[in-house]
Amino acid sequence: MKKNGFFFTDGILKFRSIYWIIFITELLLYLIISSLPINDPGLYNSFKSEQNGIISLSYIPMIFSIFPHNLTIASVEFVPVLGPFLYIDSSVVTSLIIAVEGTTLGYSGFLVLVTLMIFPHFWLEIPSYAVATATSVYLIYLIYKRGDILRNGIKKVLYLYIFVILELFIAGSVEAAEIIFETTYPYPYDLYYPLMMWIPGSIAIFILVLLFRRINRNEYRKYRRGESENDNSSRTMEEPPVWNGP
């Protein structure tokens, strides 16, 4: 009897279940660690120096400064075994930077995190790392199972990598636009215009969700039902009629 539940569909591990666990874990790390009162002037100065180097660029060069850096991190997170460790490390370091920035500015890093979360690039970039790390875990399962499950799963892994490339490029493009608006326009337009990036950002998120579901269509009941009905229909059409006598 094939297992079905949160982690398995027809006895096969569900990628999207791994993804949701990792994504929620990532958000919890951000929420908890960023709220800590941490004072580290060296880390803060290093972060501000790197940030100033990015915001001084024009739009296109800024995209190609943000995107390759993020893609490099995500690419390493795809590596089995190594990926989850890098994922936790990068999540903790980023959370620490947020905590330090908040403490240095005189308020909780949690407020800094909330400020980041109101912009669309956050919800484009952060899930991509969860996809990469979930793929790392999924690859371990595929390698362990071997056979047809491995052969069929490798195609999904390649699609997921392309998906992460696309998602991070869109995230970098949206983030660069937000930065340009923040650094070019006076208050309150330096807030209004970046928030307007939710218009293209929400469209991109919607399309990416559809693409994610398409890549993982075998894990959704309606897709499995549709494929099963198609298989049965094809089988019925191929089978010759059986004569049972007068």
Backbone torsions as a table, in degrees:
resi	resn	phi	psi	omega
1	MET	NA	129.4	-177.7
2	LYS	-79.4	138.8	-178.7
3	LYS	-80.5	139.4	175.1
4	ASN	-135.8	135.5	-179.2
5	GLY	174.4	-158.3	-178.2
6	PHE	-63.4	-39.8	-175.4
7	PHE	-95.4	-19.6	-174.5
8	PHE	-131.2	145.1	171.0
9	THR	-127.9	118.6	-177.1
10	ASP	53.7	35.9	176.7
11	GLY	82.3	2.2	-178.8
12	ILE	-111.1	135.5	-178.5
13	LEU	-59.2	134.3	-178.6
14	LYS	-90.1	124.9	178.8
15	PHE	-63.1	-43.0	-175.0
16	ARG	-64.6	-26.5	176.9
17	SER	-69.5	-42.1	176.1
18	ILE	-60.7	-44.4	-178.6
19	TYR	-57.1	-48.6	-175.9
20	TRP	-64.9	-37.5	177.9
21	ILE	-63.5	-44.9	-178.3
22	ILE	-68.5	-41.8	-179.3
23	PHE	-64.2	-44.3	178.6
24	ILE	-65.5	-39.0	176.5
25	THR	-60.8	-42.2	178.7
26	GLU	-60.4	-45.8	179.4
27	LEU	-62.9	-39.5	178.5
28	LEU	-64.0	-40.8	177.0
29	LEU	-59.9	-45.1	178.3
30	TYR	-60.2	-47.5	-176.1
31	LEU	-64.9	-42.2	-175.6
32	ILE	-75.5	-52.2	-173.6
33	ILE	-70.8	-38.4	-179.4
34	SER	-64.8	-21.1	-179.0
35	SER	-82.3	-8.8	-178.0
36	LEU	-75.8	141.3	177.9
37	PRO	-81.5	88.5	-175.6
38	ILE	-112.7	129.3	179.7
39	ASN	-115.0	113.6	-179.8
40	ASP	-145.1	87.2	-177.5
41	PRO	-57.6	-36.1	-179.5
42	GLY	-63.1	-46.0	179.2
43	LEU	-65.6	-39.8	-179.6
44	TYR	-64.4	-45.5	-179.3
45	ASN	-64.7	-38.2	178.0
46	SER	-64.1	-42.5	179.1
47	PHE	-64.6	-45.3	-178.5
48	LYS	-65.4	-34.8	178.1
49	SER	-64.5	-44.3	178.2
50	GLU	-65.9	-40.5	-179.8
51	GLN	-64.7	-42.0	179.8
52	ASN	-65.0	-32.5	177.6
53	GLY	-66.8	-29.0	179.8
54	ILE	-82.2	-47.5	-174.7
55	ILE	-70.1	-13.1	177.9
56	SER	-79.8	-9.5	-177.3
57	LEU	-84.6	160.1	171.5
58	SER	-80.0	176.4	-168.4
59	TYR	-58.6	-56.7	-175.7
60	ILE	-63.6	-49.8	176.4
61	PRO	-59.1	-31.1	179.2
62	MET	-66.9	-41.1	177.3
63	ILE	-58.5	-45.2	-176.5
64	PHE	-84.2	8.3	166.3
65	SER	-98.8	-41.1	-178.8
66	ILE	-75.2	-50.0	-172.4
67	PHE	-61.2	-51.4	-178.7
68	PRO	-62.9	-35.6	178.6
69	HIS	-62.9	-47.6	-179.5
70	ASN	-67.4	-37.9	180.0
71	LEU	-66.4	-35.7	177.3
72	THR	-61.0	-44.9	178.1
73	ILE	-61.5	-48.3	-178.7
74	ALA	-63.0	-37.6	-178.6
75	SER	-63.1	-40.4	178.0
76	VAL	-68.0	-33.8	179.3
77	GLU	-67.6	-17.3	175.5
78	PHE	-73.5	-19.6	-174.6
79	VAL	-70.3	127.1	178.6
80	PRO	-56.4	144.4	-179.8
81	VAL	70.1	-55.0	-178.0
82	LEU	-67.5	-37.8	-174.9
83	GLY	-52.6	-53.6	-179.0
84	PRO	-60.7	-34.7	179.4
85	PHE	-67.4	-43.0	177.4
86	LEU	-65.8	-37.9	-179.7
87	TYR	-60.2	-48.2	179.0
88	ILE	-64.0	-43.5	-179.2
89	ASP	-61.3	-48.0	-178.2
90	SER	-67.0	-35.8	178.5
91	SER	-66.3	-42.2	179.7
92	VAL	-66.7	-44.6	-179.2
93	VAL	-62.9	-44.7	178.6
94	THR	-62.0	-41.5	178.1
95	SER	-63.6	-39.2	178.4
96	LEU	-64.0	-41.3	178.9
97	ILE	-61.8	-42.0	178.3
98	ILE	-63.3	-43.0	178.8
99	ALA	-62.7	-44.0	-179.4
100	VAL	-65.3	-41.5	179.2
101	GLU	-62.1	-43.4	178.8
102	GLY	-62.7	-44.8	-179.4
103	THR	-63.7	-41.9	-179.7
104	THR	-63.9	-37.3	-179.3
105	LEU	-82.2	-6.9	173.9
106	GLY	96.9	14.0	175.4
107	TYR	-146.1	175.8	-174.6
108	SER	-66.0	140.8	174.6
109	GLY	-63.2	-20.7	177.2
110	PHE	-59.5	-37.0	178.1
111	LEU	-67.5	-36.0	176.6
112	VAL	-63.7	-42.8	179.0
113	LEU	-62.4	-44.7	179.2
114	VAL	-60.7	-39.2	177.7
115	THR	-60.9	-40.4	177.8
116	LEU	-67.2	-36.9	-174.4
117	MET	-72.3	-15.9	179.8
118	ILE	-82.8	-6.9	180.0
119	PHE	-102.7	146.2	-173.3
120	PRO	-66.1	-28.7	-176.8
121	HIS	-62.0	-29.6	179.0
122	PHE	-61.3	-44.6	-175.5
123	TRP	-82.1	-4.2	171.0
124	LEU	-95.5	-41.8	-174.7
125	GLU	-78.1	-49.7	-173.4
126	ILE	-60.8	-44.1	178.4
127	PRO	-62.0	-27.8	-178.2
128	SER	-64.9	-34.8	177.7
129	TYR	-69.2	-34.8	176.9
130	ALA	-67.4	-37.8	176.7
131	VAL	-62.6	-45.3	-179.8
132	ALA	-60.7	-45.9	-177.9
133	THR	-70.8	-38.2	176.0
134	ALA	-62.2	-36.9	177.0
135	THR	-64.6	-36.7	176.7
136	SER	-59.5	-46.0	178.4
137	VAL	-66.5	-42.2	-179.6
138	TYR	-62.3	-37.0	178.6
139	LEU	-63.8	-37.8	177.4
140	ILE	-60.7	-42.7	178.2
141	TYR	-63.4	-44.7	-179.7
142	LEU	-61.8	-43.4	-179.8
143	ILE	-64.9	-38.0	178.7
144	TYR	-65.9	-41.7	-177.0
145	LYS	-75.5	-35.2	179.7
146	ARG	57.6	-163.7	175.7
147	GLY	59.2	-143.7	-176.5
148	ASP	-64.2	-35.5	180.0
149	ILE	-61.9	-41.5	177.9
150	LEU	-67.1	-46.1	-178.2
151	ARG	-63.1	-41.6	179.4
152	ASN	-72.9	-33.4	-176.8
153	GLY	-75.2	-27.5	-178.1
154	ILE	-61.7	-38.4	178.1
155	LYS	-61.0	-41.2	177.7
156	LYS	-63.0	-40.5	179.6
157	VAL	-60.2	-43.6	179.0
158	LEU	-63.6	-42.1	177.8
159	TYR	-63.3	-38.8	179.9
160	LEU	-66.3	-35.1	177.9
161	TYR	-67.2	-43.5	176.5
162	ILE	-61.6	-39.5	178.2
163	PHE	-59.3	-45.1	-179.4
164	VAL	-65.9	-39.9	177.0
165	ILE	-58.4	-47.9	-180.0
166	LEU	-62.4	-45.9	-177.6
167	GLU	-63.5	-42.9	-179.4
168	LEU	-69.9	-33.2	176.9
169	PHE	-66.5	-42.9	177.3
170	ILE	-64.0	-42.8	179.2
171	ALA	-60.3	-43.5	179.5
172	GLY	-64.9	-38.5	179.1
173	SER	-66.2	-42.5	179.5
174	VAL	-68.3	-44.0	179.9
175	GLU	-62.8	-41.8	178.7
176	ALA	-61.1	-41.5	178.0
177	ALA	-63.8	-41.9	178.3
178	GLU	-60.0	-44.2	-178.9
179	ILE	-64.3	-43.3	178.6
180	ILE	-59.2	-44.8	178.6
181	PHE	-63.0	-43.4	-177.5
182	GLU	-64.4	-36.7	-174.3
183	THR	-93.8	-9.1	-176.1
184	THR	-103.6	-38.3	-171.9
185	TYR	-102.3	149.5	178.2
186	PRO	-77.9	166.6	175.9
187	TYR	-64.1	140.1	2.7
188	PRO	-93.4	5.9	-176.3
189	TYR	-70.1	-21.9	176.8
190	ASP	-69.6	-10.8	173.0
191	LEU	-104.8	-42.6	-177.3
192	TYR	-62.8	-47.7	-176.0
193	TYR	-65.1	-43.6	174.7
194	PRO	-60.1	-37.2	178.7
195	LEU	-67.8	-25.4	177.2
196	MET	-68.4	-13.9	176.3
197	MET	-68.3	-8.5	172.8
198	TRP	-65.1	-22.4	-179.6
199	ILE	-65.0	-58.4	175.0
200	PRO	-70.8	-31.2	-178.0
201	GLY	-63.9	-42.7	-179.5
202	SER	-68.0	-35.6	176.0
203	ILE	-63.6	-44.1	179.2
204	ALA	-63.0	-42.7	179.5
205	ILE	-62.5	-42.2	179.2
206	PHE	-60.9	-46.3	179.8
207	ILE	-65.3	-40.1	179.7
208	LEU	-66.1	-36.9	176.7
209	VAL	-63.0	-44.2	177.5
210	LEU	-61.9	-40.9	179.6
211	LEU	-66.3	-40.8	177.6
212	PHE	-60.7	-44.5	178.7
213	ARG	-65.5	-34.8	179.0
214	ARG	-66.9	-42.5	178.9
215	ILE	-62.9	-35.4	-177.9
216	ASN	-105.5	30.5	-172.8
217	ARG	-61.4	-26.8	180.0
218	ASN	-68.9	-10.5	-178.1
219	GLU	-97.8	-2.5	-179.4
220	TYR	-107.1	134.5	-171.8
221	ARG	-59.4	-42.5	-175.3
222	LYS	-66.2	-34.4	177.4
223	TYR	-69.5	-41.4	-179.2
224	ARG	-65.1	-39.6	179.6
225	ARG	-64.5	-42.8	180.0
226	GLY	-64.1	-42.1	178.4
227	GLU	-66.2	-37.5	179.5
228	SER	-66.0	-40.7	179.1
229	GLU	-66.0	-38.4	177.9
230	ASN	-64.5	-41.0	178.7
231	ASP	-62.3	-44.1	-179.1
232	ASN	-66.1	-38.4	179.2
233	SER	-64.3	-43.4	179.6
234	SER	-64.6	-40.4	-178.0
235	ARG	-65.4	-39.7	-179.5
236	THR	-66.1	-39.2	-178.8
237	MET	-69.8	-31.1	-177.5
238	GLU	-79.5	-26.4	-176.1
239	GLU	-78.6	130.0	178.9
240	PRO	-71.6	152.9	179.2
241	PRO	-65.2	144.9	-178.5
242	VAL	-104.0	125.0	179.5
243	TRP	-88.0	122.0	-178.4
244	ASN	-101.6	14.3	177.9
245	GLY	92.4	172.1	-178.7
246	PRO	-70.9	NA	NA
